[in-house]
Amino acid sequence: MASALEEPVYPVAGKLHSLRDLLGVFTDPAHMLGGLSRFSDLHLKTGEAAHYRYDGDIIPLPDATAMRPEVAERLIGAMISPAQLAQLQTKAPVDVDASFSWAEGGQNFRVNAFRDRDGLAAVVRVLPHYIPQAESLGLPDARVWQDICALQQGLIIVAGNTGSGKSTTIASFLQHINEHRAVRVITLEDPIEYTFASRRALFSQREVGPHVPNFSAGLRSALREDPDIIFVGEMRDRETTALALTAAETGHLVFSTLHTKDAKGTITRIVDMFPSDRSKEIAAQLSLSLSYVIGQKLVSRQEGGRRIAVEVFKNTTGVANLVRTGVWHQLYSQLETGHKDGMITLERHLLALARAGEISLEEARRNANDPQVFDQLLLAK
């Protein structure tokens, strides 16, 4: 792997660069803020220059040439297994996920490789080499993470689009639990992103592919392994979701993610996974098992770098009644009035960040789920 990392194959400014050179920007002190790189992703694509995501924007590598097919194959092949590369070379409609460690640079990466109309492509996401403390996440009310980390059972869903930091938020919660509670934790991931060293908690991390065939099979297995806490990387399908709900309802603390933007969308997505004749049953089960939904986005700070903005939804008695009866259009009003329970709407958190000078008003409005609601809050006294 070292030779593949160091092999100079990609022309940049008249000099051949290696994969090691391309990954080196993630450890460059000149682009660090608060200990984190302002670069988050490397994009490799046949026929285009290498690009990076920097503070949320896609920027090309200066003076880089368009990537030839054989160069893309050698760079991407250095980060995935030979079997995964063979899958992509068959030109079958597949993509592969992998985790990749660069020991010398002290960095771990998540790799998604695929084929588009021009040839091979990949997105390489850097994972912080340390897990941030829960108190440093930037949640508006510290009671929320403290309550979540103390729960004995229930379902915690962190929602957001790809790249919004969902895995980092959950890893922070799990690390706090690891340091303070003597519990058994099973994680099911695709791929494993953060590595946990067992402290007070005992961790088993399992990856889809090498360790379990899929999330649902891994979850069925986990329920036989005496867990207190289960992390399911994503509730992708009906079976996984049903098992997660049952696990949370029967005495386990379950963490998972969904690609939804807010609490209402999360609840409707879960219910809509099932046939209509089961809607009432699933809504009732969700009202009992759900504890929190945290919907989050990464927003650009005025001084550079990014931070999370969140919607925090707690399943109180009043909320549970709305979930059970399907009166979902009233959930937002519960969010607006649930301050004493730690709840907050995304729009209100964005406005607080803007008024504190952390982000611009334009950035806040652009990231609001409902810009009109944001404008109303802005004009209110």
C-alpha positions as CSV (number, residue, x, y, z in Angstrom):
1,M,0.0,0.0,0.0
2,A,2.9,2.4,0.7
3,S,4.2,2.1,-2.9
4,A,0.7,2.7,-4.2
5,L,0.4,5.8,-2.0
6,E,3.8,7.2,-3.1
7,E,3.7,6.3,-6.8
8,P,3.9,9.6,-8.8
9,V,1.2,9.3,-11.5
10,Y,-0.8,12.5,-11.7
11,P,0.5,15.7,-13.4
12,V,0.1,18.9,-11.4
13,A,1.9,22.1,-12.3
14,G,4.5,20.2,-14.4
15,K,5.2,17.7,-11.6
16,L,3.9,14.2,-11.1
17,H,1.8,13.9,-7.9
18,S,1.1,10.8,-5.9
19,L,-2.0,9.9,-3.8
20,R,0.1,10.8,-0.8
21,D,0.5,14.3,-2.2
22,L,-3.2,14.7,-2.9
23,L,-4.1,13.5,0.7
24,G,-1.4,15.7,2.2
25,V,-3.6,18.8,2.1
26,F,-5.8,17.3,4.8
27,T,-2.9,17.6,7.3
28,D,-1.6,21.0,6.2
29,P,-1.5,23.3,9.3
30,A,-2.2,26.3,7.0
31,H,-5.7,25.0,6.4
32,M,-6.6,24.0,9.9
33,L,-9.2,25.7,12.1
34,G,-10.0,24.5,15.6
35,G,-7.9,21.4,15.0
36,L,-9.9,20.4,11.9
37,S,-9.0,20.7,8.3
38,R,-11.1,23.1,6.2
39,F,-10.8,20.6,3.4
40,S,-13.4,17.9,3.8
41,D,-13.4,15.8,0.6
42,L,-11.2,14.9,-2.4
43,H,-13.0,14.4,-5.7
44,L,-11.4,12.2,-8.3
45,K,-13.0,11.9,-11.7
46,T,-11.8,10.7,-15.1
47,G,-11.5,13.5,-17.6
48,E,-11.5,16.3,-14.9
49,A,-8.9,17.8,-12.6
50,A,-8.9,16.7,-9.0
51,H,-11.2,18.8,-6.9
52,Y,-11.6,19.5,-3.2
53,R,-14.4,20.6,-1.0
54,Y,-13.2,23.5,1.1
55,D,-15.5,25.2,3.6
56,G,-18.4,23.6,1.7
57,D,-17.4,24.8,-1.8
58,I,-16.0,22.6,-4.6
59,I,-12.6,24.0,-5.9
60,P,-10.2,22.5,-8.4
61,L,-6.6,21.7,-7.6
62,P,-4.7,24.5,-9.2
63,D,-2.7,23.7,-12.3
64,A,-3.9,20.1,-12.3
65,T,-4.5,18.3,-15.6
66,A,-7.6,16.4,-16.6
67,M,-7.3,12.9,-15.1
68,R,-6.6,10.1,-17.6
69,P,-8.5,6.8,-17.2
70,E,-5.3,4.9,-16.1
71,V,-4.4,7.6,-13.6
72,A,-7.9,7.5,-12.0
73,E,-7.7,3.7,-11.8
74,R,-4.3,3.7,-10.1
75,L,-5.2,6.5,-7.6
76,I,-8.6,5.0,-6.7
77,G,-7.3,1.4,-6.8
78,A,-4.8,2.4,-4.0
79,M,-7.7,3.0,-1.6
80,I,-10.0,0.1,-2.3
81,S,-9.5,-3.6,-2.3
82,P,-8.6,-5.5,-5.5
83,A,-12.0,-7.2,-5.4
84,Q,-13.8,-3.9,-5.2
85,L,-11.7,-2.5,-8.1
86,A,-12.6,-5.6,-10.1
87,Q,-16.2,-4.9,-9.5
88,L,-15.9,-1.4,-10.9
89,Q,-13.9,-2.7,-13.9
90,T,-16.7,-5.0,-15.0
91,K,-18.7,-1.8,-15.8
92,A,-21.6,-3.2,-13.9
93,P,-24.0,-0.7,-12.3
94,V,-22.3,-0.7,-8.9
95,D,-20.5,1.5,-6.5
96,V,-18.3,0.5,-3.6
97,D,-17.8,1.9,-0.1
98,A,-14.5,1.5,1.7
99,S,-12.6,2.8,4.6
100,F,-8.9,3.8,4.1
101,S,-6.2,4.6,6.6
102,W,-3.1,6.6,6.0
103,A,-0.9,5.6,8.9
104,E,1.9,8.1,8.2
105,G,-0.5,11.0,7.9
106,G,-2.6,9.9,10.9
107,Q,-5.8,10.1,8.9
108,N,-8.7,7.9,8.2
109,F,-10.9,8.3,5.1
110,R,-14.2,7.1,3.8
111,V,-14.2,6.3,0.1
112,N,-17.1,5.9,-2.3
113,A,-15.9,4.8,-5.8
114,F,-18.2,4.5,-8.8
115,R,-18.3,4.7,-12.6
116,D,-20.0,7.5,-14.5
117,R,-20.2,8.2,-18.2
118,D,-16.6,9.2,-18.4
119,G,-15.1,6.4,-16.4
120,L,-14.0,5.8,-12.8
121,A,-14.6,8.4,-10.1
122,A,-14.4,8.6,-6.3
123,V,-15.2,10.8,-3.4
124,V,-12.7,10.6,-0.5
125,R,-13.9,12.1,2.8
126,V,-11.5,12.8,5.6
127,L,-12.5,11.6,9.0
128,P,-11.1,13.6,12.0
129,H,-8.4,11.5,13.7
130,Y,-10.1,12.2,17.0
131,I,-13.7,12.0,18.1
132,P,-14.9,15.5,19.2
133,Q,-16.3,15.8,22.7
134,A,-20.1,16.0,22.9
135,E,-19.9,19.4,24.6
136,S,-18.0,20.8,21.6
137,L,-20.6,19.8,19.0
138,G,-22.3,23.2,19.3
139,L,-25.8,21.9,20.4
140,P,-27.7,24.9,21.6
141,D,-28.7,23.3,24.9
142,A,-26.2,21.1,26.8
143,R,-29.1,19.2,28.4
144,V,-29.8,17.5,25.1
145,W,-26.5,15.6,24.8
146,Q,-26.4,14.9,28.5
147,D,-29.9,13.4,28.4
148,I,-29.2,11.4,25.3
149,C,-26.0,9.9,26.8
150,A,-27.8,9.0,30.0
151,L,-30.7,7.2,28.3
152,Q,-31.2,3.5,29.0
153,Q,-33.4,2.8,26.0
154,G,-35.1,4.5,23.1
155,L,-34.3,5.5,19.5
156,I,-32.1,8.4,18.7
157,I,-32.1,9.5,15.0
158,V,-29.6,12.0,13.6
159,A,-31.0,13.3,10.3
160,G,-29.4,15.3,7.5
161,N,-28.1,15.2,4.0
162,T,-24.9,13.5,3.0
163,G,-21.9,15.2,4.5
164,S,-23.8,17.0,7.3
165,G,-21.8,15.4,10.1
166,K,-24.3,12.8,11.3
167,S,-21.7,10.1,12.0
168,T,-19.5,12.6,13.9
169,T,-22.4,13.6,16.1
170,I,-23.3,10.0,17.0
171,A,-19.6,9.1,17.5
172,S,-19.4,12.0,20.0
173,F,-22.3,10.6,22.0
174,L,-20.9,7.1,21.9
175,Q,-17.5,8.3,23.0
176,H,-19.0,10.1,26.0
177,I,-20.9,6.9,26.9
178,N,-17.7,5.0,26.5
179,E,-16.0,7.2,29.1
180,H,-18.8,7.2,31.6
181,R,-20.9,4.0,31.4
182,A,-20.2,0.3,31.8
183,V,-22.3,-1.0,28.9
184,R,-22.0,-3.3,25.9
185,V,-22.0,-1.4,22.5
186,I,-22.5,-3.1,19.1
187,T,-22.0,-0.9,16.0
188,L,-23.1,-1.8,12.5
189,E,-21.5,0.4,9.9
190,D,-20.9,0.7,6.1
191,P,-18.0,1.3,6.4
192,I,-16.5,1.7,9.9
193,E,-15.6,5.4,10.2
194,Y,-14.5,6.1,13.8
195,T,-12.6,3.5,15.7
196,F,-13.5,3.2,19.4
197,A,-11.1,1.8,22.0
198,S,-13.1,0.2,24.8
199,R,-12.8,2.2,28.0
200,R,-15.7,1.8,30.5
201,A,-17.9,0.4,27.7
202,L,-17.1,-2.7,25.7
203,F,-17.3,-2.1,22.0
204,S,-17.7,-4.5,19.0
205,Q,-17.6,-2.7,15.6
206,R,-18.9,-4.7,12.6
207,E,-18.8,-3.6,9.0
208,V,-21.3,-4.5,6.3
209,G,-19.4,-6.8,3.9
210,P,-16.5,-8.1,5.9
211,H,-18.5,-8.9,9.1
212,V,-22.3,-8.9,8.3
213,P,-24.1,-9.2,4.9
214,N,-26.3,-6.1,5.5
215,F,-27.7,-3.9,8.3
216,S,-30.8,-6.0,8.9
217,A,-28.8,-9.3,9.3
218,G,-26.3,-7.5,11.5
219,L,-29.1,-6.1,13.7
220,R,-30.7,-9.5,14.1
221,S,-27.4,-10.9,15.2
222,A,-26.7,-7.9,17.5
223,L,-29.9,-8.6,19.4
224,R,-28.5,-12.0,20.4
225,E,-25.2,-10.5,21.6
226,D,-26.4,-9.0,24.9
227,P,-26.1,-5.3,23.8
228,D,-27.1,-2.3,25.8
229,I,-26.5,0.1,23.0
230,I,-26.7,-0.5,19.2
231,F,-25.6,1.9,16.5
232,V,-27.1,1.1,13.1
233,G,-25.3,3.2,10.4
234,E,-28.5,3.9,8.5
235,M,-32.1,2.7,8.5
236,R,-32.1,2.0,4.8
237,D,-34.9,-0.5,4.4
238,R,-38.1,-1.7,6.0
239,E,-36.6,-4.7,7.8
240,T,-33.8,-2.8,9.4
241,T,-36.2,0.0,10.5
242,A,-38.6,-2.6,12.0
243,L,-35.8,-4.3,13.9
244,A,-34.5,-0.9,15.1
245,L,-37.9,0.1,16.4
246,T,-38.3,-3.3,18.2
247,A,-34.9,-3.1,19.7
248,A,-35.6,0.4,21.1
249,E,-39.0,-0.7,22.4
250,T,-37.6,-3.7,24.2
251,G,-35.0,-2.1,26.3
252,H,-32.1,-1.1,24.1
253,L,-30.7,2.3,23.3
254,V,-30.5,2.5,19.5
255,F,-28.7,5.2,17.4
256,S,-29.2,5.5,13.7
257,T,-29.3,8.0,10.8
258,L,-31.7,9.0,8.0
259,H,-31.3,11.2,5.0
260,T,-34.1,13.5,5.9
261,K,-34.1,17.2,6.7
262,D,-36.2,17.5,9.9
263,A,-38.2,15.7,12.5
264,K,-41.5,15.6,10.6
265,G,-39.8,14.3,7.5
266,T,-38.0,11.6,9.6
267,I,-41.3,10.4,11.1
268,T,-43.2,10.3,7.8
269,R,-40.3,8.6,6.1
270,I,-40.3,5.8,8.7
271,V,-44.1,5.3,8.5
272,D,-44.0,5.5,4.7
273,M,-41.5,2.6,4.5
274,F,-44.3,0.2,5.5
275,P,-47.6,-0.7,3.7
276,S,-50.5,1.6,4.4
277,D,-52.3,-1.0,6.3
278,R,-49.5,-1.0,8.9
279,S,-49.3,2.8,9.2
280,K,-51.2,3.0,12.5
281,E,-49.2,0.2,14.0
282,I,-45.8,1.7,13.0
283,A,-46.9,5.2,14.2
284,A,-47.9,3.7,17.6
285,Q,-44.6,1.8,17.9
286,L,-42.7,5.0,16.9
287,S,-44.5,7.0,19.5
288,L,-43.3,4.6,22.2
289,S,-39.7,4.0,21.0
290,L,-38.5,7.3,19.6
291,S,-36.6,9.6,22.0
292,Y,-34.9,12.3,19.9
293,V,-34.5,13.4,16.4
294,I,-31.6,15.8,15.7
295,G,-31.8,17.3,12.2
296,Q,-28.5,19.0,11.3
297,K,-26.7,20.9,8.6
298,L,-23.2,22.1,8.3
299,V,-23.1,25.9,7.8
300,S,-20.1,28.2,6.9
301,R,-18.7,30.3,9.7
302,Q,-17.9,33.9,9.0
303,E,-14.3,33.5,10.0
304,G,-13.9,30.3,7.9
305,G,-14.6,26.7,8.6
306,R,-18.0,25.1,9.3
307,R,-20.2,24.2,12.3
308,I,-23.5,22.4,12.7
309,A,-26.9,24.1,12.9
310,V,-29.6,21.8,14.4
311,E,-33.2,21.1,14.9
312,V,-33.8,19.3,18.2
313,F,-37.0,17.3,18.5
314,K,-37.8,15.4,21.8
315,N,-40.5,12.9,22.0
316,T,-42.5,14.3,25.0
317,T,-45.9,13.0,26.1
318,G,-47.6,15.6,23.9
319,V,-45.5,14.9,20.9
320,A,-46.0,11.1,21.3
321,N,-49.7,11.6,21.1
322,L,-49.3,13.5,17.8
323,V,-47.1,10.8,16.4
324,R,-49.4,8.0,17.5
325,T,-52.5,9.7,16.0
326,G,-50.8,10.9,12.8
327,V,-51.4,14.6,13.4
328,W,-47.9,15.4,12.1
329,H,-48.7,18.9,10.8
330,Q,-48.7,20.0,14.5
331,L,-45.2,18.7,15.2
332,Y,-43.6,22.0,14.2
333,S,-45.6,24.0,16.7
334,Q,-44.5,21.5,19.4
335,L,-40.9,22.3,18.4
336,E,-41.5,26.0,18.6
337,T,-42.9,25.8,22.1
338,G,-40.7,23.1,23.5
339,H,-37.8,25.2,24.8
340,K,-38.1,23.9,28.3
341,D,-37.5,20.4,27.0
342,G,-34.4,21.5,25.0
343,M,-36.3,21.6,21.6
344,I,-35.5,24.1,19.0
345,T,-36.3,24.7,15.3
346,L,-33.5,24.9,12.8
347,E,-34.7,28.4,11.8
348,R,-34.4,29.6,15.4
349,H,-30.9,28.1,15.9
350,L,-29.7,29.6,12.6
351,L,-31.0,33.0,13.7
352,A,-29.2,32.7,17.1
353,L,-26.0,31.8,15.3
354,A,-26.3,34.8,13.0
355,R,-27.1,37.2,15.8
356,A,-24.0,35.9,17.7
357,G,-21.9,36.7,14.6
358,E,-20.9,33.1,14.0
359,I,-22.6,32.9,10.6
360,S,-23.9,35.6,8.2
361,L,-27.6,36.3,7.9
362,E,-27.4,35.2,4.2
363,E,-25.9,31.9,5.2
364,A,-28.6,31.4,7.9
365,R,-31.5,32.1,5.5
366,R,-30.0,30.0,2.8
367,N,-29.9,27.0,5.1
368,A,-33.3,27.4,6.7
369,N,-35.8,24.6,5.9
370,D,-38.4,27.3,5.6
371,P,-37.0,30.8,4.6
372,Q,-40.3,32.4,5.2
373,V,-40.4,31.2,8.8
374,F,-36.8,32.5,9.2
375,D,-37.8,35.9,7.9
376,Q,-40.7,36.1,10.3
377,L,-38.4,35.3,13.2
378,L,-35.9,37.9,12.0
379,L,-38.6,40.6,11.9
380,A,-40.1,39.6,15.3
381,K,-39.1,41.6,18.3
